[in-house]
Amino acid sequence: MHMQTKAYASEFLGTGLMLGFGLLAVAMFWSASSPLADLAINPGLRRLMTGFCFAGGATLLIYSPLGQISGGHLNPSVTLAFLALKKISLRDSFGYILAQFAGAVTGVGLLFGVLFGLLGWSDGVAAGATRPGSGYALPLVFLAEIVITFLLMFSILLVSNKRSIAKFTPAVAGTLVMLMVWIESPISGTSLNAARSFAPALYSGIWEHHWIYWAAPIMGAQIAALAYRFLPGLGPVLCCKLYHTDRYHCHHAACRHSRQAQNRHAIKPPKVMVR
């Protein structure tokens, strides 16, 4: 299988598994039909535990072979930010985003059919749909999604482009998402990801202010890309992969991370004409 096709397949499987595992955590901690429903756990701790499961699953996936092959974007906002930074081709960005949405729809569909359909765990969960929090004005919800996606994307760029700490990128991003779910989810639901919001809306039929979960995450990630590009002293963007290893060939032409890429981008001495 061509490495490019493997990358698309990895984004498909990774996004599907991330949402399947993450929304399972949502159902476990928030459905009235869940075995955990009667446990005396306050809402704040439930949010923290939900965030830990959701973000922890995504972190493991990025460290896994799936993440090493594709780079573990699992999010159209991340892919579009790297497109703006010219680290992923237009063709690959289209393939990644299509795979992410298809994976999200498949993963949530399987979970919806098993848990919500067969077991009836839909009480109060609505297939994990993201909605504005009660009592929060829409401009604040929109701004919150912009801010949290900016923080996530900017953190990814800061860590992944420092060779000494790049291997911690998935852990840093996962920890940040966990804290965001804990602190910010009452405002917007902590989407950060159009595919993450689209798939639950498709199955639950809840499209309330759905445009926010497309526009705001994309804007936040684009602002992060611009900030990283123009702020002084931050260094070049090495690759669009969140976790880069030499175990799997990197097919991205603009990569400057792998040994092969470093040799490719090295300054070669001029040829000397011998007469």
ABEGO torsion letter per residue (X at the ends): XBAAAAAAAAAAAAAAAAAAAAAAAAAAAABAABAAAABBBBAAAAAAAAAAAAAAAAAAAAABAAAAAAGGAGBAAAAAAAAAAGABBAAAAAAAAAAAAAAAAAAAAAAAAAAAAAAGAABGAGGGBBBBBBGBBAAAAAAAAAAAAAAAAAAAAAAAABAAAAAAAAAAAAAAAAAAAAAAAAAAGGAGBAAAAAAAAAAAGBABGAAAAAAAAAAAAAAAAAAAAABBGAEBBABABABBBAABBBABAABAABAAAAAAABBBBBBBBBX
